[in-house]
Amino acid sequence: MDWALRACGWHGHYTYAPDEPELRDRLRVGTVAGEAWRCLRCGTFVPGDPVGSGPADHAPEVPRGRLLRDRWLMRALAIERLLRGLLLVAAAVVVFKFRSSHETMRAAFDQDLPLLRPFADQIGWDIDRSKLVRLAGEAFDLSNNTLLWIGFGILAYAGLQVLEAVGLWLVKRWGEYFAVVATSLFLPLEVYELTEKITALRIGALVVNIAAVVWLVYSKRLFGLRGGGAAYHAEHSAESLLSVERAAVAVAVGTLPV
């Protein structure tokens, strides 16, 4: 897939007219329809006035190539984190609702449970050993203060997920570090949950989180890996179309070796 053409198809081309004459001439061409300027993302010459202009150093960063593909992957991960955060908010609301009608629901549960026994006996369901009934009983045994702290804890975890989603969506360096640290902190808990019961959902969540941590650390050169931040920013600069054309101009005038 040509990620650059896909991005330009969705968001439009981004052309730029640098003030430097030699660089400006490499990004402009004359056509029968007038001037055409080269898109900094996909490299296509687009007829019409440039979207931006000014010194080359002031041109916005327009990701292309592998960096653009990485941006798509980061935003897909951001969407997953946002959806998880919204589900956690919904869970916290359920806990608070449960807390507000805690005693009423417990009384209804104790009253209706005996009525289910004849039906359960007919279908072979042992209510006394039912895990669902046991969990419901444990939930009713929790105090209001405990339920309140559980709800706040779930909300705090949801906030972490949303903050992680924002950092990844905006493709911020702090967001990459935050995502790795926050995700790694909860990996032991996910492994512990698998020791209690193995489900496809738990395995899938663990695999996604491990893959996200490994990919972010390696591809974004976090924590000094593969040259660290300096190599990461140099890679971004080298991928820029303006950097490529600026190097070509330097070679043409003899300031760089061919």
C-alpha positions in Angstrom: 0.0 0.0 0.0 1.2 3.5 -0.8 0.5 5.2 2.5 1.4 8.6 1.1 -1.1 8.5 -1.7 -3.7 7.2 0.7 -3.1 10.1 3.1 -3.2 12.6 0.3 -6.4 11.1 -1.0 -8.0 11.6 2.4 -6.5 14.9 3.5 -5.3 16.5 0.2 -1.8 17.2 -1.0 0.5 19.5 0.9 2.7 21.7 -1.3 5.2 24.3 -0.1 7.2 27.1 -1.7 10.5 27.6 0.0 12.2 31.0 -0.1 15.5 29.5 -1.2 15.7 29.9 -5.0 17.5 26.7 -5.8 15.3 24.6 -3.6 12.2 26.4 -4.9 13.1 25.5 -8.5 13.3 21.8 -7.6 9.8 21.8 -6.1 8.2 23.8 -9.0 7.5 23.0 -12.6 5.7 24.9 -15.4 2.7 23.3 -17.1 0.1 24.3 -19.7 -2.2 24.8 -16.7 0.3 27.1 -14.9 2.7 26.3 -12.1 2.6 22.9 -10.3 4.2 22.3 -6.9 5.5 19.1 -5.6 3.6 17.5 -2.7 5.8 17.1 0.3 4.0 13.9 1.3 3.6 11.8 -1.9 6.0 13.7 -4.3 3.3 14.4 -7.0 3.3 17.7 -8.8 0.0 19.5 -8.1 -1.2 22.4 -10.3 -2.1 25.6 -8.5 -0.7 27.8 -5.8 1.3 26.2 -3.0 -0.5 25.5 0.3 2.4 27.0 2.3 5.5 29.2 1.8 8.4 30.6 3.6 11.9 29.5 4.7 12.6 25.8 4.3 13.4 25.5 7.9 10.0 26.7 8.8 8.1 24.2 6.7 5.9 21.9 8.7 6.9 18.3 9.2 5.1 16.2 6.7 5.6 12.4 7.4 6.1 10.1 4.4 7.3 6.6 3.7 7.7 4.3 6.7 7.2 7.2 9.1 3.7 7.7 7.7 2.9 4.0 8.0 4.1 4.2 11.6 1.7 7.1 12.2 -1.2 5.1 11.0 -0.2 2.2 13.3 0.1 4.6 16.3 -3.3 6.1 15.6 -4.9 2.6 15.3 -3.4 1.8 18.7 -4.7 5.2 20.0 -8.2 4.2 18.9 -7.9 0.9 20.7 -6.8 2.6 23.9 -9.7 5.2 23.7 -12.3 2.4 23.3 -10.8 0.6 26.3 -11.0 3.8 28.3 -14.6 4.4 27.3 -15.5 0.8 28.4 -13.7 1.4 31.7 -15.7 4.6 32.2 -18.9 2.6 31.6 -17.7 0.0 34.1 -17.1 2.7 36.7 -20.6 4.1 36.2 -22.0 0.6 36.8 -20.1 0.4 40.0 -21.4 3.7 41.2 -24.9 2.8 40.3 -24.6 -0.5 42.1 -23.3 1.3 45.1 -26.2 3.7 45.2 -28.7 0.8 45.3 -26.5 -1.7 47.0 -28.8 -2.8 49.8 -32.0 -2.8 47.7 -30.4 -5.1 45.1 -29.0 -7.4 47.8 -32.5 -7.8 49.3 -34.0 -8.5 45.9 -31.2 -11.0 45.2 -31.7 -12.9 48.5 -35.5 -12.9 47.9 -35.4 -14.1 44.3 -32.6 -16.7 44.6 -34.7 -19.4 46.3 -37.3 -19.0 43.5 -34.6 -20.1 41.0 -33.8 -23.3 42.7 -36.6 -25.4 41.2 -35.8 -24.2 37.7 -32.0 -24.8 38.3 -32.7 -28.3 39.5 -34.6 -29.1 36.4 -31.8 -28.0 34.1 -29.0 -29.4 36.2 -27.6 -26.1 37.4 -26.0 -26.3 40.9 -26.7 -22.8 42.2 -24.7 -23.4 45.4 -21.6 -24.0 43.4 -22.3 -21.5 40.7 -19.4 -19.1 40.1 -21.8 -16.3 39.0 -23.8 -16.6 42.1 -20.7 -16.7 44.3 -19.3 -13.5 42.6 -22.6 -11.8 43.1 -22.6 -12.7 46.8 -19.0 -11.3 47.1 -20.0 -8.1 45.4 -23.0 -7.6 47.8 -20.6 -8.2 50.7 -18.5 -5.2 49.7 -19.0 -2.0 51.8 -20.1 1.2 50.2 -16.6 2.7 50.8 -14.9 -0.2 49.1 -17.2 0.2 46.1 -16.5 3.9 46.0 -12.7 3.2 45.9 -13.2 0.6 43.2 -15.1 3.0 41.1 -12.5 5.7 41.5 -9.7 3.2 40.7 -11.5 2.2 37.5 -11.9 5.8 36.6 -8.2 6.5 37.2 -7.3 3.5 34.9 -9.7 4.9 32.3 -7.9 8.3 32.5 -4.6 6.6 31.9 -6.0 4.9 28.8 -7.4 8.2 27.5 -4.2 10.1 28.1 -2.3 7.4 26.4 -4.6 7.5 23.4 -4.2 11.3 23.2 -0.4 11.1 23.2 -0.4 8.3 20.5 -2.9 10.1 18.3 -0.9 13.3 18.4 2.3 11.3 17.7 4.1 13.0 20.6 7.3 11.7 22.0 6.0 11.8 25.5 3.0 9.8 24.4 5.2 7.0 23.1 7.1 6.9 26.5 3.9 7.1 28.4 2.3 4.3 26.4 5.3 2.0 27.0 5.5 2.7 30.7 1.7 2.5 31.4 1.2 -0.6 29.3 4.2 -2.4 30.9 3.0 -1.7 34.4 -0.2 -3.7 33.8 1.4 -6.6 31.9 2.1 -8.6 35.2 -1.6 -8.3 36.1 -2.7 -9.6 32.7 -0.3 -12.6 33.0 -1.7 -13.3 36.5 -5.3 -13.2 35.1 -4.3 -15.9 32.6 -3.0 -18.1 35.4 -6.6 -18.0 36.9 -8.4 -18.6 33.7 -7.4 -18.6 30.0 -9.7 -16.9 27.6 -9.3 -15.7 24.0 -10.0 -12.1 25.1 -7.3 -12.2 27.8 -4.8 -13.8 25.4 -5.6 -11.3 22.7 -5.2 -8.3 25.0 -1.9 -9.6 26.3 -0.5 -10.2 22.8 -1.6 -6.7 21.6 0.0 -5.0 24.6 3.3 -6.9 24.4 3.5 -6.3 20.6 2.7 -2.6 21.2 5.5 -2.2 23.8 8.1 -4.0 21.7 7.2 -2.1 18.5 7.2 1.3 20.2 10.5 0.8 21.9 12.2 -0.6 18.8 10.7 1.6 16.0 10.7 4.8 18.1 14.2 4.2 19.6 13.0 4.7 23.1 15.2 4.6 26.2 18.3 5.0 24.1 17.7 2.0 22.0 19.3 2.1 18.4 20.7 5.6 19.0 17.9 7.0 21.1 16.2 10.3 20.5 19.0 11.8 18.4 18.8 9.0 15.9 15.0 9.2 15.9 15.0 12.9 15.0 17.7 12.4 12.4 15.6 9.7 10.8 12.6 12.0 10.6 14.7 14.7 9.1 16.3 12.4 6.5 12.8 11.1 5.4 11.6 14.7 4.7 11.3 15.5 1.0 12.7 19.0 1.7 15.8 17.4 3.3 16.2 15.1 0.2 16.0 18.0 -2.2 18.2 20.2 -0.1 20.9 17.5 -0.2 20.4 17.3 -4.0 21.0 21.0 -4.3 24.1 20.8 -2.2 25.5 18.0 -4.4 24.6 20.1 -7.5 26.6 23.1 -6.3 29.5 20.9 -5.1 29.2 21.4 -1.4 28.6 17.7 -0.8 30.4 14.7 -2.3 28.3 12.8 -4.9 
